[in-house]
Structures are given as structure tokens and as C-alpha cells.
């Protein structure tokens, strides 16, 4: 196989957690390089599931939340759902459903806003050029220009700052400096907007990250009217920012980068979501964003079940599983000796490779998947905004692009094909954010209605059975999240998590099939091999969350420690 | 939200910021102008080098939730954020270069988020280097070191049983002296809770930036001004505790009537933290508004207070403040023994309260009247 020159990005900055990406690139006739293979490695292993073993089912939501500081409420919710299924509680009181939806909506807004500006934007705005060449007239922008200049190259009271040492001047930066300054102005405003969203979650949950109001069975607290109104006021502000500022910033990026980014960065064309946000009936197959799988080769979504998940370890730092994938709860495993990340032809990742179904699909997950399945099921909240987003994207990149140029993904839904790209992921995430910010405000109204009708139920007690197990499968902001729990004599004896970034940043499986990010990086052209900015854009379009990705499935407590 | 002046604080905002800091640090109000003057007189902004090790980035997420001076002013104006892999533009080799440059210049405040897996160095590497190597190098050139969050301060969840990677606290990993034997300069300033509270962190950063090496630390390395009192002492449900009014199950009216969460597993009586005063997320709320305290400011709380949903067991003959760290592991067993087998979730175990500071009145077994 062609290998070309190998390079690695370590650390990949502006992601949650610790990520290394190794790239093989070969020279093109134009003097650039093209990626022929890519390998992602999570460089941290914590083993939280083994910490969860032996715990009381009434406390695991607190430990599970600590999997991820960006999406702690999502992990708490998946955890209480797993325990609820185990103790035979298919539904919680409606107030608890609404508060959980509202928590997750606020957290999603927080995560997506931070992603758009703080994590992703610097791949598209040359901050040094904006600080040097923009010509602002508004006083606020004049001050901002100076602030940015100091954060790039120092100033009278500062030597450097967070924008020092970026790959400034890279030929793939296409945004004019004045637009760049405007977007950085919104970067600053977004720091306020994200804190509004996080504080909306804290109004209900006591703090964020790590909300404190969840328990299997419902909630430990029912917010009063003033709290619901405080939540709603914050989410209205957030919605205003998203609609008024963030959505138009996306349009600016599309108009300058549409042609360059709308075709590349495609994965396998399969998309998975467990569904997000319970509807009135609390049916896990019929959520506001419904559960489903969109395959590259089928015209409609398919039903899917968490029991179809298998996990492979051939390329991860765990003992080989002789090519047989294992159910997340079923087989004892322990870490094997850590061998470093230098040889991706061997084991190269602390993340395992989750695969789906008999064909061992490696689906992508996240907003594209949620929107594709909801669109396929004709959810009114989703169809209109998605049509608008797809239309504007296709318009910006030119209507001439035929299906063969668009590629196959999301395969069964040619209408949404454009969402399968690097830019498509960004558009889908923003569309998701717009839908969720609006739903948050509406759920607050529903909760006010309930409380106004003196419906004060928020908890259903259940006895913990002697032997039981359950799964809580629901999407986090970054995609499909599932927690499995097995309980014996009132204690958790086994716990397993397969998080969104385990799917998206999966390593190769035992057959050598790459994960979605690895696949998406193949074929990307790098104008400057030593500064692989174009690769960074593909990586950030997935919004990687590495703390989530790495989980051992079951630790034998006497296991040899990775050394 | 549309405030365009974020790029620089106005004078009024700045004084408000100083007043809030003074309040947090128990500085008299008359001293606020001096704090302001001192901050303005800094010739250089304090340089911050931030390492995220074995954690969840929750403390980084909290950093962006500080109420004063606000996240934008903090990271772009108040300090020089010279290395933070979660926020910095540079990636890969350029990021490593940025760290090298900061270390060469020295004199920064080194903030560490997350524990350090010394038992399994391969469990966390940055650019191929084990976390402990990165930490030692960056700590050697730092003026002060802050361990932010329970993981960095005490090992947190990575160090909870069975401690899968041999993760330990920053102070232990660096071999620094115990806090009560030295000044912040010779030790590590711990700002625990999970995540760390952004306002507590900013207060400590400011104090250290002003060169205040006299910040008084308790036996667990925490600034006394912030962590000197228990959550229970300052809890708004404290009066209900005195009246014997306890929440005994979730779902009733007791919690909204301000009843005490002690029976539901609240660790407030043994948890030293400023949460009742600081609150969280720009005053949006705090844990006891919505449920029991889990004790996240304390060393070893995941094990020592387990199960978190069960009432505190009274440690044999000891209150926490006097408990040396070595005995913490031993106490864990005592607390865990309270846990029972088959039981209800969300209802207090029957029987008398094991933890008994209860002095007055009878427990009210009934719900408050509707």
C-alpha cells in the first residue's frame, strides 16, 4: 500500500481531552500532499467503568457525569435511564422528563456554541491577519483588534497569549481580514452566550458541568416557577444569539469556504442515532429526534437497537478478541501493555472500535445522524430548517455539483447528501443547535403549564431487584451515547459506556476498516504538509470528545496496569 | 450579551470585579481600592500555563463560567493564557513550541487540571511524553502551582477504587511539601470541588498574581478563606436541620419547603467549601438548591463518602478537619458499611440517623402540610 510521508498532530488542540492524529500523505503533482491514510489515537485511559463497579445504583449518575465535563448531563441522564430500565421503570413523571430535556437542551447549546467559536472557528479565521490588516471603524472593534494583536504576538503588558503560534498565513485561510475581525468579535460574544446556556442548566441542576438534580426514578428537586422562568429567560437570550449572530456567521463561512469544504471529509455514509429528547410517551424509539440508522445503500432509515453493538480490540491496547466483537457488558477484558502510538500497523489507540450489527458497520454519529433520521421520519421541527440549510448550502457551492461529485453520504437520503462533508457537519450542528434552542424555550412553557395545573410529580420510587440489567441509550450533544449496567444484590457489578466519540473516533477494527474520522481524512489535500490545517478542519467538524471515547468495558481488578 | 465593550473592562466593571474578589477573599471593603490599584499596577499580566491531565475538562468548562470579570475579559485581557490545549490556536508541534517557550520564560502560574497517573505513565501521554514528565518540567519553572478540581487536588475519580491507573494528586506527584509546612510558593494551592468553582479559581489566581505568598492553606492545601467552613454551616437548609425537618424521600414537598437533605445522603457537615457563598455559574444556583451535597471538596470523597446516596456515618471519634490524610482510606470502609443490599432508590434508609449532630427537637416523620 502507498504510505507516503508520515506526520502526526499531537496534541490536537481545541478538543475535549487528549488526541493524536497520525497521517500518511503523498506528494501530488501540484506540489501539495494528499492524505492516503489516517489513524486517530486517544492518548488517555482512565478506566471509569471499573470505578463504577461495586457502587450503589442510586449514586452512579454522579460518577457517570464525570466521564465528560462538556456533556456531563447527557452522561448522567444515560446513566439514570440505564438504572431505570434495570429496575423496571419505563417512564418517569412528565415533569422529570421535561426537566431532563431542558437540561440536555441547555447543555447542547453550551457545547455547540463553544464548538462553533472556541474550538472550530480558528481553523477558518486567520486571527493574525485580522489583527494586522482589518480596518475597523467601530470603537469596540478597534479595541478588539488591539486585544487580538496582543493575544497573537504580545503587547505592552503581555508576552503572548492563546492566539500565539497558530498556523497564521496558511494559504487555506480564505476569509478577508475584516470578516475575520467581525467573527472574532462574535467569538467574544459567544463566551457570554455559552455561559448563559451553561447557567440555564445550572438553574435547574445546581451547577454545570455536573448537574446535581438527577436520580434514578426522576429528580431530587422540582424547580419552582421562578426557576423555570430564569431558565427560559437565559435560553431566550441564547436563542437570540444563535439566530441573530451564530447562524449568520455560518453563512459567512459557507460563502467563503463552501466550494473548498462541501465535497471532502466524507465518512462511510452510515449514520447512527439512539434518539434524543423524550416526547410525551417516553418511547425510546420515538423521541423528538428519533432513533435510527441511515445506511449508505438504503433509501430510508432502519430501526436499530443498542443490543446490536459489538466492540473490537484488535487495534486497541487491550487483549485481542480473536476477531469476535463482544457485547459491551459480556466479556471480561483488561488493558494490555501500552506500546506507544508510533506504529499504527499494530495497536495504536486507547479507544476500542465499536461496530454495529452483523455487517459490523462503522457509522458516524452526531447532529448529521440525528437530522438525517428525523428528516427521514418527517419530523416537522426538523424538516423545514434542514431544507433551508441544505438549500443555502447547495446554492453557495453552486448548483452544478452532481450526485457523483457530492459523494454517497448520507447515502439513502440524496437530498441530504451535502451534509456528509466537513462543511455539512458544521451546517448540521448549527441546524441542530437552532432546533434545540427553540425546543428549550417550549419545554419551559410545558413545564410551567404542568406546574400551573398543580402537577407536582417528579419522582417514582422502585425497589432495586436482586438481579437485573439495563441500558440507557440516548444521544449526547455529539451523538449516540449508551450506558449499560448490570446489578446483583443491589450493587452495580458491571458497567459499560459507548460514547459518541468512540464511534466517530473509532480506530480500525479487526478487519482493518477505519473509523469515521479516519475514513473522512482520506483524500484530503494539504497545501502545506508541515501545517496540516485542512486535516484539523475535518477533525474539528466531528467535535471530538476524547474523555468520552475511552472506556474499558470491564476491568478485572487484579489486572496488570498499563505501563 | 450584546455588550461590545468586552474587549476591555470599563473602570466601573473593573472596580466591581475587585469588590467581588475582595468579598470572596474576606478582604475588608475599604481595601478594595488597594486591590484595584495593585492589579492595575501589574507591569505584566499574570502568565498562565494550564495543563489538562487525567480529568474530564470540566474545570476548563468552569473556567469559562466565571462571573467576574467574565470569561472573555478573563482569558483575553486579565491574564496571559500562554498554554491551554483546549483553547489555544496552535496545534501539534506549534503547541509544543508554545509550551517550551513559556517554560523557558518561567515565572508563570501553573494550573493543573486532572490527576497524574504515575502508576501507569502510558495511560496519559502528551506528544509521546508521560504526564508526569510534562508536569515536572512545567512545575520547575512556575512561580506558583494551582491544582484545580478534585482530580488534581486529591486524585479525584481516576484515583477512586480501584484506582485503575495509579493516579495521584499533583502535590504528591511533584513531591511538594505539605501545604501547612510551607507557603503557596513551596507547595501546591488546591482548589478542589468537582468541577472547580470558576470564581474560587479566579480569586486565588488574582491573589497569587498580586504576589501574595501568604495565602493561608489548610491541612489539605486549600485556601482557608475559601474552604474554612463547612457547607452545612452556611446552608440555607441548616435551620430545618435544627428543627429536625428532614427530606426522607424524593417526590414529596419537603425539599421545596427547605427541609434538610441529610437523610438523603448530604455530605455538607463534613465538606469544607465556599459553595453556599459563591454559588455556581454566575449565581445561577448551587447543589443544595436541588439535591444533597456529595462532598466533592474533600480528599477521597468518592470512596470515603460512598455510597453517596446514603447518610453520613459518623467517623469514629473524628471530625474531618482533624483527620490526617492517611486515615482517609480507613474511613471509607466505615462509611461504605452503611450501605445495604436491596433497597429503594430515592428514599432514606429507615432507622436513626447514623450521623448525629442532631441536638434539638424530634424528627418530623410526616411531610409538611400541603
Interface residues (C-beta under 8 A of the other chain):
Chain A: X8 X9 X10 X11 X12 X13 X14 X15 X16 X17 X18 X20 X43 X44 X45 X46 X47 X48 X50 X51 X54 X55 X56 X57 X58 X59 X62 X63 X66 X67 X68 X69 X70 X72 X83 X87 X114 X118 X119 X122 X127 X138 X140 X141 X143 X144 X146 X147 X151 X157 X158 X159 X160 X161 X162 X163 X164 X165 X166 X167 X185 X188 X189 X191 X192 X193 X194 X195 X196 X198 X199 X200 X201 X202 X203 X204 X205 X206 X207 X208 X209 X210 X211 X212 X213 X215 X216 X217 X218 X219 X220 X221 X222 X223 X224 X227 X230 X237 X240 X241 X338 X340 X341 X342 X350 X456 X457 X458 X459 X460 X461 X462 X463 X464 X465 X466 X489 X490 X491 X530 X531 X532 X536 X547 X552 X555 X557 X559 X561 X562 X563
Chain B: X1 X2 X3 X4 X5 X6 X7 X8 X42 X43 X44 X45 X47 X52 X54 X55 X56 X57 X58 X59 X60 X61 X62 X64 X65 X70 X71 X72 X75 X76 X77 X80 X81 X82 X84 X85 X86 X87 X88 X89 X90 X91 X92 X93 X94 X95 X96 X97 X98 X101 X102 X105 X119 X120 X121 X122 X123 X124 X125 X126 X127 X128 X156 X157 X158 X160 X161 X162 X164 X165 X166 X167 X194 X195 X249 X250 X251 X253 X255 X256 X264 X265 X280 X281 X282 X284 X285 X286 X287 X288 X289 X290 X291 X292 X294 X296 X302 X306 X307 X308 X309 X310 X339 X340 X341 X342 X343 X344 X345 X346 X347
